[in-house]
Structure formats: structure tokens, C-alpha cells
């Protein structure tokens, strides 16, 4: 089967750094994406890794290790508005199908 | 420019009825996707269009679900003989070909089957 595992909840304080891990088991692999979703809102794209290493986009960075079937999203200088659910998603073929994890609910406390 | 739009935003129907959900992708986005999301879960893939054709419909749960995109822009997801288990938020997304990892999602249609 195909599965993505990520923690269900993470709590951190404003200004801190938090890492959300994702491990995957899929039949194919063409990249790992991260999406943010606020309550009642649409998922919004944050970052994407197709190759091993770190991608940095402002306060957000994403890392991938294909040999370990593992990636993480790193959020720095946390702000209250970062409280949301974060999903990792794998593209498992050359088409556009994304397989999403169940999401990590991040709570940022003052 | 405008993002992905979906109508209606909410749909309440009775078990056994037929529903249509509409998606207007971002102009120029050739790829269009349908997902559905239940509370506390990640989006679940249903179908993917490249232009007018369904390139991957492996996520459609059964033959009650069907989607079209006749002119390569607007898409309609059609559900026949709705069941209570079909209740979910139906999300549409679009992307540029070659950047399928970066999908732009619409606000969704919340479908409730009574």
C-alpha cells in the first residue's frame, strides 16, 4: 500500500523553530510537497523537493532524503498566523496525482 | 488574477439524489485535479485532467462518480445516487503542466448528504 506518516499535532511558541517530519512508502516517487491549510481554508503550496537536500523559501525550509524515504518541513521565527495544518504530499508517478498525509496540526502559543 | 473558484460553496442533498460540482481553474492552467477531504484527513485524490482528457481517474471510488472537462477549462464533478458516505469537502486544484507539485486549490464545495 501507499502511506505517508506525519505527527498529528505539534505545539510551539512564537519565535521558535519547529520541524514537522514525514516518512513515506509509495510505489513511485517523483517529489515531496508541503501544503498549509488554515481551518476552513484551502490548502496552499509551501515547498517542493524532487532531489535530496534542503530547499529554503523565506521562513520555511523543506528537506528530502530519498534513501530514507523521509522529509521534513522547518518553520523558523514562528508567528501566531502559522497555526494551521501542514500536509506532506508525494507525487508517485509522472502525472499529477498527489498522495497526502493525514496532516500535522501546528499550534503556536504566545 | 483570479484563483480557482468552485460552486456551490455548500450543497445539501438527500440520499439517492444527483449532484454536480463545478470548478473554474486558473486561466492558462492545463492540469486540473479533483480531491475530496474528510474532517481531520488529508485531501484524497479523485481524478486528474490534462486538457480535456482524464489522464488519471484511479481515485474515483466507484462508477457513481464521473467528471468532465469538455473544453479544457471548467470541470464538473458529477455524483449519482449520493450516499451519506459521500459527505465531504470536494476540492479542485489546477496547475501548469510541468509543475504538478505546485497545485493551486479552490475553496472547496462542502457536500452534505442527509
Contacts between the chains, C-beta under 8 A, distances in Angstrom:
chain1	res1	chain2	res2	distance
A	4	B	42	7.9
A	31	B	101	4.9
A	33	B	101	4.7
A	33	B	102	7.2
A	41	B	107	7.4
A	42	B	4	7.9
A	42	B	91	6.9
A	42	B	105	4.1
A	42	B	106	6.1
A	42	B	107	5.2
A	42	B	108	6.4
A	43	B	43	6.5
A	43	B	91	7.3
A	43	B	93	8.0
A	43	B	105	4.8
A	44	B	105	7.0
A	45	B	101	7.9
A	45	B	102	4.8
A	45	B	103	6.5
A	45	B	104	7.1
A	48	B	101	4.2
A	48	B	102	6.3
A	50	B	101	7.4
A	87	B	42	5.0
A	87	B	43	7.5
A	89	B	42	7.4
A	89	B	43	8.0
A	91	B	100	6.2
A	91	B	101	5.7
A	93	B	56	7.7
A	95	B	48	5.7
A	95	B	50	7.9
A	95	B	55	5.4
A	95	B	56	4.7
A	95	B	100	7.1
A	96	B	31	5.2
A	96	B	33	5.8
A	96	B	48	4.5
A	96	B	50	7.7
A	96	B	55	7.2
A	96	B	56	7.2
A	96	B	95	6.6
A	96	B	100	4.0
A	96	B	103	7.3
A	97	B	33	7.8
A	97	B	45	5.0
A	97	B	48	5.7
A	97	B	56	5.4
A	97	B	58	7.2
A	97	B	59	7.1
A	98	B	33	7.7
A	98	B	35	8.0
A	98	B	43	7.6
A	98	B	45	6.3
A	98	B	100	7.9
A	98	B	101	7.7
A	98	B	103	6.8
A	99	B	45	6.7
A	100	B	35	7.9
A	100	B	42	3.2
A	100	B	43	5.0
A	100	B	44	7.3
A	100	B	45	8.0
A	101	B	42	5.4
A	102	B	40	7.4
A	102	B	41	5.8
A	102	B	42	5.3
A	103	B	40	7.6
A	103	B	41	7.3
A	103	B	42	5.2
